[in-house]
Amino acid sequence: MKHLTMMMALGLWLVVAAGCSSADRVSNANSSHLPPKAGTGYKHGAKLIVQYLAAKDETAIYQQGFSIQPDVMVNNASKGKHAFDINNTATFKGKALTAAPYGCSLTFIHSIPSKSSWRFPNKSKIAFVADGERVGIEKYQQMDLDKDSPTDKEFYESMITEMKCENYSKIAKAKSVEFQIGNGKFKLSDENILAFQDFTNYITPK
């Protein structure tokens, strides 16, 4: 799983996201345990890395290690708890964020014990529902089931999306968030929403 996650992280840095619109401010997240400008911090179950890339005069923000195990529902029937790793990325010019980032991406890495378990349907559409408002998300790439090694006990698949920055704000402000991937639906916990709020604060111009 670590090898796959590292490969996905590298791929995410290379994603050229659809233009990010200006994000709304999210004011009620305490960032005392997150890096102020550059470095690594941990909060709400997620690792957040802020790195200035001098060669490109860009700052990259990457939130990783955000693991969830929600109940997946298909046609109102439970498919049991499923494991997902969530990664968020954004990039902006220079060292200081003065405008909304021009690259934002959300990735789901899904692990299952067998091919008979629920999985992302082919050509899945993806959306989220925040406090009753449904918002579609642009899919960048869907990667089919695979294993890091033939001896691995689990299969992995991934869904890479291009996120608009204002959609991060909608998730961060919501009291209830449900993701819909193909025919599957699952909800975020309060702690999960706080992790999205942390990331949103970092991509919101002050």
TORMIMAR-798291 format. One record per atom (N, C-alpha, C, O, CB): x, y, z; residue in one letter. Coordinates in steps of 0.02 Angstrom, whole numbers, plus 50000, padded with zeros to 5 digits. Glycine has a CB too. Layout:
<atoms>
XYZa
...
</atoms>
This chain:
<atoms>
500424994050000m
500005000050000m
500435006350000m
500265011249967m
499535000050061m
501005006150037k
501435012050040k
501715013649971k
501745019449951k
502015010950090k
501925008349934h
502205009549867h
501695012749822h
501845017549786h
502455002949837h
501085010249823l
500555013049781l
500415020249801l
500335024549758l
499925008749785l
500375021449866t
500225028249890t
500755033149867t
500595038749847t
500165028349965t
501385031049869m
501925035449847m
501865036849772m
501985042449750m
502605032449863m
501695031649734m
501615032649662m
501045037449647m
501095041749604m
501505025949626m
500495036649684m
499925041049674m
500105048149693m
499885052949660m
499325038549714m
500485048949747a
500675055649768a
501085059049713a
500975064949699a
501075055349833a
501555055349683l
501955058249630l
501515060249572l
501595065549542l
502485053349607l
501035055949555g
500585057449500g
500165063649514g
500025067549468g
500125051649486g
499975064549576l
499565070249594l
499935076849584l
499625081849564l
499335069749665l
500585076949598w
500965083049587w
500955085049514w
501025090949498w
501675082249611w
500855080249469l
500885081549397l
500205083149368l
500165084949309l
501185075749362l
499675082549408v
499005084049383v
498945091449368v
499115095649410v
498465081849433v
498705093149309v
498545100049293v
497795100849301v
497415098849257v
498785102149220v
497585103749357a
496875103849373a
496515109249332a
496825114049309a
496765105149447a
495865108249325a
495455113449294a
495495119649337a
495595119149398a
494715111149286a
495425125549307g
495535131849342g
495165132249407g
494565130849409g
495355137549299g
495495134149460c
495185134749525c
494895141649533c
495255146649524c
495685133249582c
494255142049549s
493945148549562s
494125150649633s
494395146749671s
493185148249553s
493975156849650s
494155159249716s
493775155449769s
493175154249764s
494005166749723s
494155153449822a
493845149649877a
493595154349930a
493895159549943a
494345144649907a
493035152549961d
492775156450016d
493205155350078d
493535150150084d
492035154650031d
493225160150122r
493605159350183r
493265154350230r
492655154150235r
493705166150218r
493675150450264v
493425146050317v
493805147950379v
494415147050383v
493505138350299v
493455150650430s
493795153950484s
493855149950549s
494235151850593s
493455160350498s
493475144450555n
493435141350622n
493865135150629n
493715130850670n
492725139650637n
494405134450589a
494875128950599a
495505131650633a
495795136550610a
495055125450531a
495705128450687n
496315130450722n
496905127150689n
496955120950688n
496275128550798n
497375131150660s
497945128250624s
498585128050664s
499125127950636s
498055132050562s
498525127850730s
499125128250773s
499565122150765s
500165122550780s
498915129050845s
499305116550742h
499705110550734h
499905109450661h
500135104050643h
499325104550760h
499805114450619l
499985114050548l
500555118750533l
500635123850568l
499365115550503l
500965117350482p
501535121650467p
501305128550444p
500865129050402p
501965118550413p
501585134050472p
501365140750455p
501515142750383p
501105145950351p
501675145750502p
502105140950357k
502285142750289k
502545136750250k
502305135350195k
502805148350289k
503015133250277a
503305127350244a
503475122250296a
503655123950353a
503935129250201a
503435115950277g
503585110550324g
503035105450326g
502635104950279g
503695113350393g
503015101550380t
502535096050386t
502165096650452t
502465098050504t
502895089250380t
501515095450450g
501115095550511g
500595090050509g
500445087250457g
500775102250519g
500305088550568y
499815083250574y
499205085950612y
499275089150664y
500105077150609y
498615084550585k
498005086550620k
497405082850591k
497375081650531k
497905094250616k
496935081050634h
496315077750614h
496445071650570h
496095070450521h
495865082650577h
496955067750590g
497095061450556g
497445062150489g
497505057150453g
496465057850546g
497665068150472a
497975069250407a
498665072350415a
498795075850464a
497535073750363a
499095070950367k
499755074050364k
499735079450310k
499535078150254k
500315068650349k
499955085450328l
499945090950280l
500655093450268l
501015095250315l
499495096650305l
500855093550205i
501525095650185i
501475102050144i
501085102350096i
501895090050145i
501865107150162v
501915113250122v
502635113850100v
503085114050142v
501675119550163v
502755114150035q
503435114250008q
503505119449954q
503125119749906q
503615107249981q
504015123749963y
504175128649911y
504665125549861y
505175122949881y
504475135249942y
504495125849797l
504905123049744l
505265128749709l
504985131949664l
504475118849693l
505885130149729a
506245135949705a
506345135949630a
506305141249598a
506915136449739a
506465130149601a
506595129749529a
506005132249487a
506095134849432a
506765122649509a
505405131449514k
504805133549478k
504485139749510k
503985142349484k
504295127849477k
504765141949565d
504455147449603d
503725145849617d
503275149949604d
504525154149565d
503605139849643e
502935137649660e
502925134749731e
503435132349756e
502685132349609e
502355135049762t
502245131749826t
501735126249817t
501185127349791t
502025136749881t
501905120249839a
501455114449834a
501185112649903a
501565112449951a
501825108349801a
500535111449906i
500205109449968i
499925102449957i
499555101249909i
499645114549989i
500095097950002y
499885090949993y
499645088150060y
500015088150109y
500475086649965y
499025085850061q
498735082750121q
498685075250109q
498335073150062q
498045085750139q
499015071150150q
499015063950139q
498895060250205q
498855063250258q
499685061750108q
498855053650200g
498775049550259g
498095050350292g
498015049150351g
499305051250308g
497615052350252f
496935053850275f
496515047550261f
496215046950208f
496625060250240f
496505042850309s
496185036350298s
495485036250330s
495395038450386s
496615030750326s
495005033450294i
494325032950320i
494065025850306i
494295022450260i
493855038250287i
493585023650346q
493275017050337q
492515017750345q
492235015250394q
493565011950388q
492185021050299p
491465021950304p
491075015950279p
491345011650245p
491255028150265p
490435015750297d
489985010850267d
489815013150197d
489615018850187d
489335009950311d
489885008750148v
489705010350079v
488995007650067v
488855001850080v
490215007250028v
488565012050042m
487875010250027m
487775009949951m
487975014449915m
487385015250060m
487455004649928v
487275003849858v
486535002049855v
486324996849881v
487724998349822v
486135006349823n
485405005149819n
485105004049888n
484694999449898n
485254999049774n
485315008149936n
485065007950005n
485255001650043n
484985000350097n
484315008650005n
485714997850017a
485964991750051a
486694992750069a
487094995150028a
485864985450007a
486874990750130s
487564991550152s
488024986350121s
487864980450119s
487604991150228s
488594988550097k
489124984150072k
489684983450123k
490234981150107k
489404986750006k
489544985550185g
490034985150238g
490524990850237g
490494995250194g
490404978550234g
490984990650284k
491494995950289k
492034994850236k
492274989350225k
491804996050359k
492225000350204h
492745000150153h
493295005150171h
493165010450199h
492455001750083h
493915003350153a
494495007550170a
494675012050111a
494775009650055a
495095003150190a
494735018550125f
494935023350075f
495505027650104f
495485029350163f
494345027850053f
495995029250064d
496485034450080d
496315040450037d
496195039749977d
497225032050068d
496285046350068i
496115052450032i
496735057050030i
497065058150081i
495525056150066i
496875059649971n
497435064249961n
497165070649928n
496775070349881n
497995061049919n
497385076349953n
497205082749923n
497845086549905n
498325086549942n
496775086949971n
497845089849847t
498425093749826t
498215100349796t
497665101049770t
498845089749776t
498655105249800a
498565111749768a
499245114849757a
499725113249792a
498105116349811a
499295119349708t
499915122749692t
499775130049678t
499265131649646t
500275119349632t
500215134549700f
500135141549683f
500825144649670f
501335141949691f
499765145349739f
500835150249635k
501445153549616k
501745157249675k
501385160449714k
501335158249558k
502405156849682g
502765160549733g
502725157249802g
502535151449808g
502485167449737g
502915161149853k
502925158549922k
502295160449961k
502115156950009k
503535161149957k
501975165849942a
501395168249979a
500765167349937a
500755168849878a
501475175650000a
500245164849969l
499605163749934l
499215170249933l
498935172449983l
499185158149969l
499195173449875t
498835179749867t
498205179049825t
497785183549823t
499295184949836t
498145173349791a
497545171849750a
497425164349754a
497865160649774a
497635174249676a
496835162249736a
496665155149739a
497155151049697a
497355153349644a
495945153849716a
497355145049721p
497815140849683p
497545139049613p
496945138949602p
497965134349721p
498005137749567y
497785136049500y
497775128449489y
497605126249434y
498245139249449y
497945124649538g
497925117349531g
497665114149595g
497985114649647g
498615114449513g
497095110849593c
496805107349651c
496595100349629c
496295099549577c
496195111349681c
496755095449670s
496575088549653s
496395084549715s
496715085249767s
497145085249614s
495895080449709l
495665075849762l
495715068749735l
495455067249681l
494935077449785l
496045064249772t
496125057349751t
495875052549804t
495995053449864t
496855055849734t
495515047349782f
495305041849826f
495695035649806f
495705033749748f
494535040649820f
496025032449855i
496335025949845i
495925020949886i
495875021549947i
497105025949867i
495645016049853h
495165011449883h
495475004449886h
495715002049835h
494485011349843h
495465001249944s
495744994549951s
495194989649969s
494754991150010s
496304994350005s
495214983749938i
494714978549950i
495054971749954i
495584970749924i
494164978449894i
494764966949991p
495094960450000p
495034955849939p
495454951449930p
494794956950059p
494514956749897s
494424952349839s
494064956149784s
493744961249796s
494034945949859s
494104953449724k
493774956649667k
493014956249670k
492664959649633k
494024953549602k
492774951949715s
492044951249722s
491754956649767s
491144957449771s
491874944349750s
492184960449802s
491944965849845s
491704971649801s
491864972149742s
492504968249893s
491304976149832w
491104982049794w
491714985949772w
492194986549810w
490634986649835w
491704988549712r
492264992349684r
491984997949641r
491384998149626r
492744987749643r
492415002549621f
492195007949577f
491945004949512f
492315001449478f
492765012949565f
491325006349492p
491085004049427p
491495007249371p
491775012749380p
490335005549417p
491535003949314n
491895006849257n
491575013549238n
490965014349240n
491885001949197n
491995018249219k
491785024849197k
491325028149249k
490815031149233k
491415024349130k
491535027649312s
491125030449367s
491095037949363s
491585041349347s
491415028249435s
490515040649379k
490445047849391k
490525048949465k
490385044549506k
489755050549364k
490755054949483i
490885056349554i
490585063049573i
490605067849534i
491645056249568i
490315063349633a
489995069449658a
490015069349734a
490175064149764a
489265070149631a
489845075049765f
489745075149837f
489105079049852f
488895083249812f
490355078249874f
488815077549909v
488215081049932v
488395084349999v
488515080850048v
487595076149939v
488395090950000a
488565094750060a
487945098350085a
487695102950053a
489145099850047a
487705096150143d
487095099050172d
486525099450121d
486175104450115d
487235106050199d
486445093950083g
485895093450036g
486035095949966g
485645094649920g
485315097050062g
486595099449955e
486765101949888e
487225097049853e
487765095449877e
487115108949893e
487005094549794r
487405089749757r
487865093449708r
487635097849671r
486965084749719r
488505091649708v
489005094949666v
489405089649628v
489705085349659v
489475099449708v
489395089949562g
489785085349522g
490525087149523g
490705093049529g
489535085149451g
490955082149518i
491685083149518i
491965080549452i
491765075149429i
492015079649579i
492425084249423e
492735082249361e
493245076549374e
493695077349415e
493085088249327e
493155070949340k
493615065349348k
494215066249302k
494135067749243k
493265058549334k
494815065349329y
495425065949289y
495645059049264y
495805058249205y
495985069249330y
495655054149309q
495865047449290q
495595042249339q
495585043549400q
496645047049287q
495385036549314q
495165030949356q
495625025149341q
495685022949284q
494415029049342q
495955022549393m
496425017049385m
496125010749414m
495865010749470m
497105018649420m
496145005249376d
495804999049393d
496174995349449d
496724997349470d
495744994549332d
495864989949473l
496154985949526l
496844983349509l
496994981349453l
495694980049542l
497274983549560d
497964981149551d
498234979249619d
497914980349671d
498404986649517d
498834976249618k
499184974649680k
499894977249675k
500184977449620k
499184967049693k
500174979249732d
500884981149732d
501314975049719d
501834975549686d
501074984349799d
501094969349744s
501464963049736s
500954957349732s
500424957749762s
501964961949796s
501114952049695p
500644946249690p
500484943149758p
499974939849766p
500944940949645p
500924944249808t
500804941349874t
500364945749919t
500174943649973t
501464940149908t
500204951749896d
499774956149936d
499094953049946d
498834949549903d
499704963049901d
498794954450004k
498134951750020k
497574956249993k
496994954049989k
498054950950095k
497744962349976e
497224967049955e
497344969549884e
497904969649859e
497194972950002e
496794971549852f
496814974849787f
496714982349799f
496404984349848f
496274971949738f
496984986349755y
496924993649760y
496674996549695y
496844994149641y
497584996749780y
496275001749700e
496065005549642e
496055012849662e
496055014549721e
495355003249616e
496045017349613s
496075024349629s
495645028549583s
495495026549526s
496785026849627s
495445034249608m
495045039149571m
495365045949583m
495385048449639m
494295039049594m
495625048949529i
495935055549533i
495455060649503i
495195059649448i
496625055749495i
495335066049539t
494855071049516t
495185077949512t
495705079149543t
494245071249562t
494875082349474e
495055089349472e
494535093249511e
493955093449492e
495115091949398e
494745096249565m
494275099649610m
494305107249600m
494845110049593m
494435098049683m
493725110349598k
493695117549600k
493785119749673k
493535116549719k
493015120149571k
494145125049682c
494315127149751c
493685128849792c
493675127549852c
494775133149749c
493175131649759e
492575133349798e
492215127049822e
491835127349870e
492095137649756e
492345121349790n
492035115149813n
492355112649877n
492015109649919n
492085109749759n
493005113949886y
493315112449950y
492975116550005y
492865114050060y
494075113849948y
492825122849990s
492505127150039s
491815124450058s
491615124750116s
492445134250012s
491445121950009k
490785119150023k
490825113150070k
490415112350115k
490435117149957k
491325108850058i
491415103050102i
491615105350172i
491365102750222i
491945098250073i
492085110050175a
492345112350240a
491805115750283a
491835115250344a
492915117150229a
491335119050251k
490815122650289k
490225118250307k
489815120050350k
490565128450248k
490165112450276a
489565108250284a
489565104550351a
490085103050380a
489525103250227a
488965103050374k
488885098850433k
488815091450414k
488945087050454k
488275101050474k
488595090250351s
488515083450327s
488775083050255s
488595087050212s
487755081250329s
489215078150242v
489505077250176v
489475069850156v
489685065550194v
490235079850173v
489215068650097e
489175061850070e
489515061850001e
489365066149959e
488435059350066e
489955057149990f
490255056349923f
489885050849886f
489665045849915f
491015054649929f
489825051849820q
489495047049776q
489985045349721q
490175049549681q
488815049949747q
490185038949718i
490635036549666i
490285030849631i
490195025449659i
491335034249695i
490085032049568g
489695027049534g
489045025749571g
488685030449587g
490085020449526g
488905019349585n
488295017649621n
488395017349697n
487925015649734n
488035010949597n
488995018949720g
489135018649792g
489115025449825g
489295030549796g
489815015549802g
488895025549888k
488855031749927k
489155030449996k
489075025050024k
488125034249932k
489505035450022f
489755034950091f
489825041950120f
489925046850084f
490435031250093f
489755042350187k
489765048750221k
490435049950256k
490775045250276k
489205049150272k
490615056350262l
491195058250300l
491005059250373l
490445061450388l
491515064750272l
491465057650418s
491345059150489s
491505066450502s
491775069950460s
491785054450534s
491315068850562d
491475075750581d
492225077050578d
492445082350556d
491205077250652d
492625072150600e
493355072750598e
493605073250527e
494065077050512e
493685066850634e
493305069450482n
493495069750411n
493365076650382n
493785079350345n
493125064450370n
492795079450399i
492625086150374i
493115091350401i
493305096050365i
491905088050394i
493325090550463l
493825095050492l
494485094650454l
494825099750445l
493935093550566l
494675088650432a
495285087950392a
495225091750326a
495705095050305a
495435080450379a
494645091250294f
494535095150233f
494555102650249f
494795106650209f
493855093350201f
494315104450308q
494325111550328q
495035113950336q
495195119550316q
493925112550393q
495475109850365d
496175111650371d
496485113150303d
496825118150293d
496575106050407d
496365108650256f
496645109550188f
496355115850156f
496715119650123f
496505103350145f
495705116850164t
495385122750134t
495675129150160t
495755133950122t
494635122550148t
495825129450225n
496145135350253n
496815136950219n
496995142750211n
496245134550328n
497175131650201y
497825132650170y
497785135050098y
498255137950073y
498215126350173y
497215133850064i
497165135849994i
496715142049987i
496515143849931i
496895130149952i
496555145250044t
496125151150043t
496545157350056t
496845157950109t
495565150450095t
496565162050009p
496945168250020p
496685171950081p
496085172650091p
496905172749958p
497135174350121k
496945177950182k
496915185450169k
496765189350215k
497455176450240k
</atoms>
